[in-house]
Amino acid sequence: MSITFEHTEVLGWEHAIRGMRNPMNSWEKSDSAWTINDSEDADEQYGNVGPVLCKDPFLTHIHYELGENDGDLMMRLANGGPVHAKYRRMIAVYVDITAPLYW
């Protein structure tokens, strides 16, 4: 029997980004945001605008996009080690795992 991962959902990006900016009071530098696209081919268009961190499961045309400034800060904090990358603790991952009992 194999192990399967289904119904994966990642939450908390907006809160983690806001929280990582707290120590330096640099919220005004944040450039990540919820983006709404009402066109029929919205999912195809998001491949051209940057990384999509979260997609609303009920409204597929709403996405949370990581901005360049926030992405740069995340990488610098992650490279600083676990003491500086505490923002990752605010990101929750939910997944259904189907596996044999001996796993």
C-alpha positions as CSV (number, residue, x, y, z in Angstrom):
1,M,0.0,0.0,0.0
2,S,1.2,3.5,-0.7
3,I,1.0,6.7,1.2
4,T,-1.3,9.4,-0.3
5,F,-1.6,13.1,0.6
6,E,-5.0,14.7,-0.3
7,H,-6.9,17.9,0.3
8,T,-3.8,20.0,1.2
9,E,-4.5,23.5,2.5
10,V,-1.9,26.1,3.6
11,L,-3.2,29.0,5.8
12,G,-1.8,32.0,7.6
13,W,0.4,33.6,5.0
14,E,-1.0,37.1,5.5
15,H,-0.6,36.8,9.3
16,A,2.9,35.4,9.1
17,I,4.0,38.3,6.8
18,R,2.5,40.9,9.0
19,G,4.1,39.3,12.1
20,M,7.6,39.1,10.5
21,R,7.5,42.8,10.1
22,N,6.6,43.6,13.7
23,P,10.1,43.7,15.2
24,M,11.1,46.6,12.9
25,N,7.7,48.3,12.5
26,S,8.1,48.0,8.8
27,W,4.5,47.2,7.8
28,E,4.4,50.0,5.2
29,K,7.1,48.1,3.2
30,S,4.8,45.1,2.8
31,D,3.8,44.5,-0.8
32,S,1.9,41.3,-0.6
33,A,-1.9,41.5,-1.0
34,W,-5.1,39.7,-1.9
35,T,-5.8,40.1,-5.6
36,I,-9.1,39.7,-7.3
37,N,-9.5,38.8,-11.0
38,D,-13.0,38.4,-12.4
39,S,-12.0,37.2,-15.8
40,E,-12.8,33.6,-16.9
41,D,-9.2,32.6,-17.4
42,A,-8.0,33.9,-14.0
43,D,-6.1,30.8,-13.1
44,E,-4.0,30.9,-16.3
45,Q,-3.2,34.6,-15.8
46,Y,-1.8,34.1,-12.3
47,G,1.2,32.3,-13.8
48,N,2.5,35.6,-15.0
49,V,2.1,37.9,-12.0
50,G,4.2,36.2,-9.3
51,P,4.0,33.6,-6.6
52,V,0.5,32.7,-5.4
53,L,0.6,31.7,-1.7
54,C,-3.1,31.0,-1.1
55,K,-6.2,30.6,-3.2
56,D,-9.6,31.1,-1.6
57,P,-11.3,27.6,-1.9
58,F,-14.7,29.1,-2.4
59,L,-13.9,32.0,-4.8
60,T,-11.2,30.8,-7.1
61,H,-10.6,34.3,-8.5
62,I,-9.2,35.6,-5.2
63,H,-5.5,35.0,-4.5
64,Y,-2.9,36.1,-2.0
65,E,0.2,37.0,-3.8
66,L,3.7,37.4,-2.3
67,G,5.3,40.7,-3.1
68,E,9.0,41.2,-3.9
69,N,9.8,43.0,-0.7
70,D,8.1,40.4,1.5
71,G,9.8,37.6,-0.4
72,D,13.2,39.2,0.0
73,L,12.6,39.6,3.8
74,M,11.4,36.0,4.2
75,M,14.6,34.7,2.5
76,R,16.9,36.9,4.6
77,L,15.2,35.8,7.8
78,A,15.2,32.1,6.8
79,N,19.0,32.4,6.0
80,G,19.5,33.9,9.5
81,G,18.5,30.6,11.1
82,P,15.5,29.4,13.1
83,V,15.8,32.3,15.6
84,H,15.1,34.8,12.9
85,A,12.6,32.7,10.8
86,K,9.9,32.4,13.5
87,Y,7.4,33.8,11.1
88,R,7.1,30.2,9.7
89,R,5.5,29.1,12.9
90,M,2.4,31.1,11.9
91,I,1.8,29.1,8.7
92,A,-0.5,26.1,9.2
93,V,-0.6,23.1,6.8
94,Y,-3.6,20.8,6.8
95,V,-3.6,17.5,4.8
96,D,-5.4,14.2,4.8
97,I,-2.9,11.3,4.9
98,T,-3.9,7.8,3.9
99,A,-1.2,5.3,4.9
100,P,-0.8,1.7,6.2
101,L,-1.0,1.2,10.0
102,Y,2.7,0.2,10.2
103,W,3.6,3.7,9.0
